[in-house]
Amino acid sequence: MTNVALQTVNKEQTLSLSEQAYKIIKRNILDLTYEPGSDLTEARLAEELEMSRMPIRSALHRLELEDWLIADFRKKTKVKPILKQDVLDIYQMRSLLEIPAMEKIFAEEKTWEFSFVIEEGLLRIKANVKDLYERELAETDLHMAIVNLLGNKRIDRIYRNAQDELIRIGLSFVRSEERDNQYVAHIIQGWEDIILAIRERRKEDALRIFDRDHLSGALELALKQF
């Protein structure tokens, strides 16, 4: 094999390993395996992922550019902490988008049709009831489907870009609530009540339950950690 060909193969392998490292590290950030504010070092990650430092360094640089990691003046790398303002900002955005989207279900008489969209999302939540990360991902995807009702592609992009942060913030308080065995049952029952209210065209009931479980009520739980 020529030197040029060898360099090409090595480059492709490095890129592949960098992508693998990126995905693993990001997943560990999102599911809180790497706690908000915790230190990450190339040496630790290279050992954990059984890789050399080069792909690790590339992945860390990419995650820093995406604002998941923070490097201080001593060049120490930390997982971006979750701040109270982050939580307030996320839930303000959700309220501004999701309440009008829910109202649109009734305004455009899509109650029967959209109740099945929610029901399908709920089945996915139930299927992942024992996996915190996958369940939170399913929950966030369901909220994305609700926002899609607004029919605004720019808003869809904004919400999608915030989806990973929604998952991380959601897990940060859901994890503690899991100690109460009734929490998951409460959320699932809430979705079932919303589906029924939508099918029966009880707009106020649907919005009240939605706000209680997913907006103002969820915000109250999220703020307990501060």
C-alpha positions as CSV (number, residue, x, y, z in Angstrom):
1,M,0.0,0.0,0.0
2,T,1.4,3.4,-0.9
3,N,2.0,6.1,1.7
4,V,-0.9,8.2,0.3
5,A,-3.3,5.2,0.4
6,L,-2.1,4.4,3.9
7,Q,-2.6,8.0,5.0
8,T,-6.2,7.9,3.5
9,V,-7.1,4.7,5.4
10,N,-5.7,6.1,8.6
11,K,-7.6,9.3,8.2
12,E,-10.9,7.5,7.6
13,Q,-10.3,5.3,10.6
14,T,-9.5,8.4,12.7
15,L,-12.7,10.1,11.5
16,S,-14.7,7.0,12.2
17,L,-13.3,6.7,15.7
18,S,-13.8,10.4,16.3
19,E,-17.5,10.1,15.3
20,Q,-17.9,7.1,17.6
21,A,-16.2,9.0,20.5
22,Y,-18.5,12.0,19.8
23,K,-21.7,9.9,19.9
24,I,-20.7,8.0,23.0
25,I,-19.6,11.1,25.0
26,K,-22.6,13.1,23.9
27,R,-25.0,10.3,24.9
28,N,-23.2,10.1,28.3
29,I,-23.7,13.8,28.7
30,L,-27.3,13.7,27.8
31,D,-28.2,10.7,30.0
32,L,-26.2,12.2,32.9
33,T,-23.6,9.4,33.0
34,Y,-21.3,12.4,32.9
35,E,-22.9,14.7,35.5
36,P,-23.4,18.4,34.7
37,G,-20.3,20.3,35.9
38,S,-18.1,17.2,36.2
39,D,-14.5,17.1,34.8
40,L,-13.7,15.1,31.7
41,T,-10.1,14.4,30.7
42,E,-8.7,12.9,27.5
43,A,-6.9,10.2,29.6
44,R,-10.0,9.1,31.4
45,L,-12.1,9.0,28.2
46,A,-9.4,7.2,26.2
47,E,-9.3,4.5,28.9
48,E,-13.1,4.2,29.1
49,L,-13.6,4.2,25.3
50,E,-10.5,2.1,24.6
51,M,-9.3,4.6,22.1
52,S,-6.2,6.7,21.5
53,R,-6.3,10.4,22.6
54,M,-6.5,11.8,19.0
55,P,-10.2,10.8,18.3
56,I,-11.1,11.7,21.9
57,R,-9.5,15.2,21.4
58,S,-11.5,15.7,18.2
59,A,-14.7,14.7,19.8
60,L,-14.2,17.0,22.8
61,H,-13.4,19.9,20.5
62,R,-16.7,19.3,18.6
63,L,-18.7,19.0,21.8
64,E,-17.1,22.2,23.1
65,L,-18.1,24.0,19.9
66,E,-21.7,22.7,20.4
67,D,-21.6,24.2,23.9
68,W,-21.9,20.8,25.7
69,L,-18.4,21.2,27.3
70,I,-16.6,24.2,28.8
71,A,-12.9,24.6,28.9
72,D,-11.6,26.9,31.6
73,F,-8.4,29.0,31.6
74,R,-6.4,26.1,32.9
75,K,-7.6,24.0,29.9
76,K,-9.7,21.8,32.1
77,T,-12.8,20.5,30.4
78,K,-16.1,20.3,32.3
79,V,-19.5,19.2,31.3
80,K,-21.7,22.2,30.9
81,P,-23.7,22.7,34.1
82,I,-27.5,23.0,34.1
83,L,-28.3,26.5,35.4
84,K,-31.6,27.7,36.8
85,Q,-31.9,30.2,33.9
86,D,-31.5,27.4,31.4
87,V,-34.5,25.6,32.9
88,L,-36.5,28.8,33.0
89,D,-35.6,29.6,29.3
90,I,-36.5,26.1,28.1
91,Y,-39.9,26.0,29.8
92,Q,-40.7,29.5,28.6
93,M,-40.0,28.4,25.1
94,R,-42.1,25.3,25.6
95,S,-45.1,27.3,26.9
96,L,-44.9,29.8,24.1
97,L,-45.0,27.0,21.5
98,E,-46.8,24.0,22.9
99,I,-49.9,25.8,24.3
100,P,-50.8,27.4,21.0
101,A,-50.1,24.1,19.3
102,M,-52.5,22.3,21.6
103,E,-55.1,24.9,21.1
104,K,-54.8,24.5,17.3
105,I,-55.9,20.8,17.7
106,F,-59.3,22.1,18.8
107,A,-59.4,25.3,16.6
108,E,-58.8,23.2,13.4
109,E,-61.0,20.3,14.6
110,K,-58.1,17.8,14.5
111,T,-59.1,16.2,17.8
112,W,-59.8,12.7,16.6
113,E,-56.9,12.6,14.2
114,F,-54.3,13.9,16.6
115,S,-55.5,11.9,19.6
116,F,-54.1,8.9,17.7
117,V,-50.7,10.7,17.2
118,I,-50.5,11.2,21.0
119,E,-51.6,7.6,21.6
120,E,-48.9,6.3,19.3
121,G,-46.3,8.4,21.2
122,L,-47.7,7.1,24.5
123,L,-47.2,3.5,23.4
124,R,-43.5,4.3,22.8
125,I,-43.2,5.9,26.2
126,K,-44.8,2.8,27.8
127,A,-42.4,0.5,25.8
128,N,-39.4,2.3,27.3
129,V,-40.8,2.7,30.8
130,K,-37.7,1.1,32.4
131,D,-35.1,3.0,30.4
132,L,-35.0,6.6,31.6
133,Y,-33.1,8.0,28.6
134,E,-35.2,6.3,25.9
135,R,-38.4,7.2,27.7
136,E,-37.4,10.8,28.0
137,L,-36.5,10.8,24.3
138,A,-39.9,9.3,23.4
139,E,-41.5,12.0,25.6
140,T,-39.6,14.8,23.9
141,D,-40.4,13.4,20.4
142,L,-44.1,13.5,21.3
143,H,-43.8,17.1,22.3
144,M,-42.0,17.8,19.0
145,A,-45.0,16.2,17.2
146,I,-47.3,18.6,19.0
147,V,-45.2,21.6,18.0
148,N,-45.2,20.4,14.4
149,L,-49.0,21.3,14.4
150,L,-48.0,24.9,14.2
151,G,-46.9,24.3,10.6
152,N,-43.9,26.5,11.0
153,K,-40.6,25.0,9.7
154,R,-38.5,27.6,11.4
155,I,-40.1,26.9,14.8
156,D,-39.6,23.2,14.1
157,R,-35.9,23.7,13.6
158,I,-35.6,25.8,16.8
159,Y,-37.4,23.2,18.9
160,R,-35.4,20.4,17.3
161,N,-32.2,22.2,18.1
162,A,-33.2,22.5,21.7
163,Q,-34.4,18.8,22.0
164,D,-31.1,17.5,23.4
165,E,-31.2,20.1,26.1
166,L,-34.8,19.3,26.8
167,I,-33.8,15.6,27.4
168,R,-31.0,16.5,29.7
169,I,-33.0,18.9,31.8
170,G,-35.9,16.5,31.9
171,L,-33.7,13.7,33.1
172,S,-32.1,15.9,35.7
173,F,-35.3,16.1,37.7
174,V,-37.1,12.9,36.5
175,R,-34.2,10.9,37.9
176,S,-35.0,12.0,41.4
177,E,-38.8,11.7,41.0
178,E,-38.2,8.0,39.9
179,R,-37.8,7.2,43.6
180,D,-41.6,7.7,43.8
181,N,-43.0,4.7,42.1
182,Q,-46.2,6.7,41.4
183,Y,-44.4,9.3,39.2
184,V,-44.3,7.3,35.9
185,A,-47.8,6.0,36.5
186,H,-49.0,9.6,37.0
187,I,-47.4,10.9,33.8
188,I,-48.8,8.0,31.7
189,Q,-52.3,8.4,33.3
190,G,-52.1,12.1,32.5
191,W,-51.4,11.4,28.8
192,E,-54.4,9.0,28.7
193,D,-56.6,11.7,30.3
194,I,-55.4,14.2,27.7
195,I,-56.2,11.7,24.9
196,L,-59.7,11.2,26.2
197,A,-60.3,15.0,26.7
198,I,-59.2,15.6,23.1
199,R,-61.5,13.0,21.7
200,E,-64.4,14.4,23.8
201,R,-63.4,17.9,22.7
202,R,-62.9,19.1,26.3
203,K,-60.4,21.7,25.5
204,E,-60.0,23.3,28.9
205,D,-59.5,19.9,30.6
206,A,-56.9,18.9,28.0
207,L,-54.9,22.1,28.4
208,R,-55.2,22.0,32.2
209,I,-53.8,18.5,32.4
210,F,-51.1,19.3,29.8
211,D,-49.9,22.3,31.7
212,R,-50.0,20.5,35.1
213,D,-47.9,17.5,33.9
214,H,-45.6,19.0,31.2
215,L,-45.3,22.8,31.7
216,S,-45.9,24.6,35.0
217,G,-46.0,21.4,37.0
218,A,-42.8,20.1,35.3
219,L,-41.1,23.4,35.8
220,E,-41.8,23.3,39.5
221,L,-40.2,19.9,39.8
222,A,-37.2,21.0,37.7
223,L,-36.5,24.0,39.9
224,K,-36.4,21.8,43.0
225,Q,-32.7,20.9,42.2
226,F,-31.6,24.6,42.7
